[in-house]
Amino acid sequence: MLLAVPAVNVYAGAEDQSVIVTMPTTSEPESGFDPAYGWGAGEHVHEPLIQSTLVRTTKDLGIENDLATEYSCSDDGLTWTVKIRDDVKFTDGEPLTAGDVAFTFNTCRDESSVNDFTMLKEAVAVDDTTVEFHMNEPYSIWPYTMAIVGIVPEHAYDENYGQNPIGSGRYIMKQWDKGQQVIFEANPDYYGEEPKIKKLTVLFMEEDAALAAAMAGQVDLAHTAASYSEQEIEGYKLLNVETVDNRGFNLPCAEPEEKEGIIYGNSLTADVNVRRAINLAIDRDEMIENVLNGYGTKAYSVCDKMPWYNEEAVTEYDLDAAKALMEEAGWAEGDDGIREKDGEKAELTLMFPNGDSVRQALAEDTANQLRELGIEVTTSGVGWDTAYDQAQSESLMWGWGAHSPMELYNIYHTIGESGSAEYSPYANETVDNYMDEALASSSLEESYDLWKKAQWDGTTGITQEGDIPWIWLCNIDHLYFVRDGLEVADQKLHPHGHGWSIVNNVDQWDWE
């Protein structure tokens, strides 16, 4: 089959220290390159390239300074004080001051359509190199927010900023052809180490077009999927990057109840022994090998490999133990192999987003595996316009993964007066309290143990011996075809989203 290859820039590569990479079409920022409207933040977190951040995450997901020279938090957790460099200029020649930092965060507080800034009361510039963040409530993981908010110039910011951004980062956006490509050039006045790659061109393409572009030798790095991983392309090698881009499904933990036309809860998965049995019955090794062609790692949590991950989440595949739990729960195997209890069949609907072939394949594999347990699983493609409501009573194959413990909070913590978590019925006051205490900790490092206890404290939590309201299957490797001779710098764990994370440290790439 012939694939159409879009017109792209003529390859120069090592001659001018340039690279051409592809990203999914969904990576193009709809609202432009403005941090207040999602650039660098949101579902697919990444470094903003054009703008500098106060701090940034390290390869092991710790925090290191960027614009900041030091930062501290008051004992009551309500004031963060950050000192910044005095030698940084925006690309229009104007100095970057604490006033710009305060302006940026206050703008995000007021306008952000993606990130949550409700914890921030006000950012105040104390002087040109000192900014204070006054919080409405303690928020120990504030450094992870500082790591993704690019600083914009107050003097050059308006409603059109995202179309022609001015920043102080490693690169300058030189050209944006919407729907096609964006071109960055190294910032000659960058205050940090001089970028090795002088020009970065990003092409927005579907996977088949990216593959065709690589086969035609027109790109240096092309994103791809496990289904293409066995493809051999002359002059290219396959690069796989480990991620916390996980896939898993929710198990509603309450008995069914209708509220305002929406059903909350599921009679089968309301039983904790059924949920535990389902988790034990998943052979993750088989799933990774057969669905992902080996390109993935087993997932037991939404925060595998993170500093706040509790290894008590690990659960070994044990079908016999899973069957015993189903028997204990009163679900006896029927003549057709499907279990029954009080005249009810052990049936489950597992949805997946329409058009997502990987999640569909994972759903089908899950259905096959749970058939061995005696649960009949019906898979169903759905649109996101209805999926959120349907997931209150049925299971949905989700994708998550971020460089922040708030991922745990957003999935498992009860929301307001609802008495339940947001995405699937679940509530545990002890788990809530641990997460609340974690946010109120006096330091980021001190919060880690509390996040771990929210997962399992020896008595309760969200892991196998606890409530197990979600089943985590795998972390999907991000795959790329890379031109021979291009040395891609070491990657930190990629979060959810197969896009901008690959160029977080593009300035350190090199041609051999």
N, C-alpha and C positions, 0 to 999 in steps of 0.2 A: 504494500500500500504506500502510495506517495503522500507525503505530508507537506503542506505549504509552509515555507520558511519565510518569515517576515524580513523585510529589508533592515539590515543593521549596519552599524558603523564598520568600516574596514578594519580588520584586525591589525593591530600594531604590536601589542603585547610588550615583550621585554625591551623593545627598541625605545619606547617612551615611558616605560614603567606604568603602563595602563592595564586595566582589567575590565572585561565585560562579563557581567553575571546575569543570570535570569532569576526571576522570582515569580510566584503565582500572581495572577491578575488581582487577587484579593489583597495583595501587599501594597498596592498603590493607595496612598492616603487620600480618601475622598475629599477631606476638608483641607488638604494641603499640609505643609510642613510646620504646623503651629502646635506647640505642646499643649495648648489649652483645648485642642480639639482632637487629640488622640495620637499625634506624632510622638513616637517613642514610648507610648503608654498603652493602656487598654488591654485588650485580650492578648495581643502579640507584643510583649514588652521587649524593647531593644534600646541600645544607645542611640541618641538622636543625631550623631555625626555632625550636623550643621551647627548645633548649639553645644555649649559646654554644660556639664552638670556639676553640682556641688561635690558629689562623691560618685563613685561607681563601684560595681560589684567586681570582685576578683574571681579567679578561676574556681576557687573553692566556695564561692558565694559569700565571702566575707565582704567587708566594706573598706575601700581605700579613698583617699582624698583626690579630688580633681581640681575644681576651683577653690575648694575649701583648703585651708591650711590646718585647721583644727575645729572641732565642734564638741559641745557638751550639753548635758541636760540638767536642769535644776532638780533638786531632791524630790519636789512634788510632781515632777514629770510634766509640768505645764509650760515650761519655757526652754526652748532649744536655742543655744547661742552658737553662731557659726562665724568664724573668721575666714575671710577670703583673700586671695592673692591681690596684689596691687599693680601687677604688671600685665594685665590682660586687656586687650582691645577688641572691639567688634570689627568686622571686616570693612566698616565704613570709616575706621580710624578713631572712633569715639571710645573712651575708656569704659570698661565694665565695672560698675560699682555695686555696693550693697543695695543701692536704690533700685537698680535693675532687678536684682534678686527678689527684693520685696515686691516690686511691681509684678514680676512673673508669677509668684505664688499667690498673690492676692487676685490676680486675673484668673488663674486656674481655679481658685476657690469660688469665684463668682461665675465663671463661664464654662468650666470643664464639662464636657458632654460624655466623658469616658471614665476618668478617675474620680474616686471619692475623696473630697477635701473637707468633709463636714467636721473633721476633728480640728481643723485649723481656724482659729479665731481671727488672727491677723499677723501678717509679716511686717516687721518694722526695721528700717535702716537706722541703726544707732549712729553710725558714721559711715564713711566711704568703704570701709573694709569690715564692718560688723553688721550682721543681720540677726534679729531675734524673731523666732517663731513662737507666738503666743497661742497655746492650744486651748480648745474648749474642754478637753479631757486628756488624760495621759495617753500617750501613743508611742510605746517603746520602739516600734518598728519604723518610725519616721525616717531613719536613714535609707530604707529601701524606697521610700517615696522620693527623697532627695536624689536618688541615683537615676531616676528616669525623667525628671523634669528639666528640659533644656531651658537655659536662661535667655530671655529675649530682651532687646534694647527698648527701654521705655520711650526714648525719643523717636524711634522709628517703627513703632507698633501701631497698626490700625487693623480694620476689618479685612484688609487684603494681605496681611503679613504672610499668611501661609502660602501664598502664590509666589512671593518673592522674598524669602526669609533672609534676614541678616543675623549672623550669629558670631560666635568666637571659637567654634569647634575646629576639628581637624580638617574639615572639608567645606567648600563653598558650593552651593547649588548654582550651576551655570546655565542649565537648560532643562525645561520640563515639557515634554511633548505628551500631553495627557492621553492616557490610553495606550501609550507605546513605551516611553523610556524617560529616565531622568539621568542627567549627567552631573557628576561632582568633580571638582578639581581641588587639589590639596591647597590648604590655606597657607600662603607663604609667611604669614605673621603669627602662625600658631605658637603658643607659649610652651608647648610640650615638645616631645621628641619629633623630629621632622618625619613626616610620613614617607615610607618607601614607595608606596603606590601613589603616583601623581594624578591619575585620572581614573575615576570609577564610573562606569556606565551600567545602569540597571535596566534590563529589559523586562517588561511585564508580559508573561506568556503562560498559556496553559501547558500542562506537562508534555503533551505530544509535540507541541511546537518547540518547546525547550529541547526535547530530545532531537528533533530534526535540525535545530540550529547547531547543536553539538556535532551531529553527524556531518554537517556541512562545514565544520571547522570555524564557525562564525562567532563562537563565544568561548570564554576561558573557563567558566564554571556554570553548569546548568543544574537546576534543581530537578529531582526525579523521584519516582516512587518505587516501592518494593517490587511492583509488577514489572518494572523495566530493569531491575537490578542485574539480570543475567545478560543484558544486552552488552555486547562488546563494541566499543567505538575506537577505531585506530587513533592513537595519539592522545587518548584520555584514560584516566584511571577512575575507579569508583571510590568516593570518600564517604564514610558513614560517621555521623556525629551523634554521640549519646545525648539523650534529652530527658526532660521531665514532661514531655508532651505525651501525657498518658491518656489511655482509653479505659473506660469502665462504665458500669451501669448502676443506677440507683435501685434500691428495693424499698418501696414505701412501707413504713414501720407501723402504721396505724390501721385499725379496722376501718372499712369504708364508711364515709360520711359525706353527705352532699352539703355544700355551702355555696350559695349564690350561683347555682348552676354548674359547679365544678365538683367532681368526686375527688375526695382526699382519702388515701389509704387503699389497702389491698388485703383481702382476707387470707390469701396464701402467705404473702411476705410479712404480714403482721407478726407472725410467729418467729421468734429469734432463732429457734432451732432450725427452721427452714432456711433462714438467711445464712446461718453457719454452715448448713449442709451444702448450699449452693456454692459458697466460697471454697469448701473442701473439694468439691466435685470439678473444679476448673483446673485442667491440665494446661498451665501457662506455657510450658516448654513446647508442647504440641502446637499450641496456637501460634507462637512466635515462628516456629519452623514452617508451618503449613500456610499461614496467612501472610506473614511478613517476610518470608524467605530467609528467616534467620536474623533479620535486621531489626532488632528490638531487645529490650530487657524486661524481665518480669516486674510487674507492679503490684504492690500490696497497699499502697497509700497514694494520696494525691501529692505527697512531698518526698517521694523516694530520693535518697542520696543528698538531701538538703541538711544543713546544720541542725534543723529542728525535727528531723525524721526520727521516729521511734522504731527501732528494729524489731520490737515485739509484734509488729504488723505482719512479719513473714509467716506464711502459712503454706505447708507442704501439701501437695495433691494427695488425697486419700479417699478414694471412692467408697471403700468399705465403711470407713468412719462416717462418711456423708450419708450413706444408706441407713446406718444405725441411728443417726440423728433424726432422719425422716420417720423411721419406725417409732422412735421415742415420742415424736410429735404427733403420732396417731395416724400418719399417712401410710396406709397399707397398699402394696402393689396389686393392681388389678390384673385381669386376664390379658389385657392388651399391653401390659407393662407400665401403664400410667397409674400413678398412685391416686387413692381416693380416701376421703375422710368425711363422714357424715353425709354421704351422698354427693359430695363436691369433688370434682376432678382437680388434680394438681396441674393447673394450666396457668401460663404466664405469657403476656405479650411483651416482646422486646422490640422497641422501635429503633430506627436509625434515621439520620437526616437524609432526605432524598439527594441523590447525586454523589454521596460519599461512599465510594466503592470499598474503602478499607473498613469503615465502620459497618457496612453491610456484611462484609465477609466475616468480621469478628462476631457479629450478631448471629450469622448462620452457624459458625463454628460453636458458639455458646449453646445454641439450640441443640446441635448434635450431641454435645457433651452432656447437657442436662437431661437429654432423653435417656441416657444411661442411668441417671439417678431416678428416673421415673416421673420427670416433669415434662409436660408437653409445652414447648415454647413456640409461639407463632411470631415470626418476624414481620415487621411492617415499616415501610418507608413513610416518613412524615415531613411536613414543612415546619420551619421554625415558628410560623405564625400560630400553630396549634400545639407544638411539641411541649412547650412549658406547662400548659394546663394539663395535657394528657399525662405528663410525667408525675403529676400528683397522685395518680392511681395506677400507673403502669411504668414499666422499666424503659429507660432510654439509654442508648449508647452515646455517652458524652465524651468530649475532649476537654481536658483541663491541663494545668501546669504553669506555674509562675515562680519568679524569684522572690517570693514574699510569703510569710506565714498567713497572710490574709486569705490565701486560697482555702486553707483549712476553715477559717472563720466563716467565709462566705458560703461554704457548702454545708457546714455542720451546726453553726450557731443559730439559735432561735432568733426570729426577726420580730422586734417590737412586741406588740400585744398579741400577735398571732399564736404564740405558744408553739411554733413549729419552724423548722428550717425553711429556707426559701425555695429550694429546687425540688424537694421531696420530703414528705412528712417524716419528721424525726425530731425528738427533743430529749435532752439529758441535761439536767440542771448542773450536775457536777462537771460535765464537759464544758458547758457554758462558763462556769465559774473559773475554770482553769484558763480559758482563753481570755476572759475579762482580766484576770490577774496578770496574764502575760502582757497584755497591752498596757497595763498600769505599772509594769516593772520599771525600775530606775535605769536600766540599761538594756540595750538590745541583746547582749550576751546572756544576761540573767533571765531573759524571757524564754530562751530556748528550752530549758528544762520544763517550764510550764506548758509550752506547746507540746512537748513530748508526753506529759502527763494527760493532756487532753485526749491523746490518742490511746493511752493505756497507763493506768496508775497502779496496776496490780490487782485492782478490784473491778473497775469499770472503765469504759472508753468506747472507741469506735472500731477497734480491731476484732479479730476472730473470737476471742473469749469475752468480748464486750457486746456491743449492740450491732456491729457490722451492718450499718445501713446502706453502705455502698460496696460494690465489688469492683476491685481494680484489677485489670488484666495485664496490660503491657505499656511500656514507654516506647514509642515508635522512633527508631533512628531516623534522623534527617539525612537523606542521601543526595549526593551531588556527583556529576561527572566533571572531573577537573582536568584541564589540559596538562599534558606532560610538561614538566619544567616549572610549573607554578607551585610554589610552596605556600600552602594556606597555614596561617598561624594557628597555634593550639586554640581550641575552642572551649569555652566554659559550657556547662550543660545548657542546651537550648530549651527555652520554655515552649509553651503551646504556640503553634504557628510556624510554618515552614517558609519564613520570609527573611526579614531584615537581620535576624540574629547572626547569620553567616558573615555579615560584613561589620560586626561589632568592632573587630580589630583588623579591618582590611588594611589599615595604615602599616601593619607589621608584616603583611604578606610580602613575598619576594619572588623574583625569577631566578632560578638556578643558573 
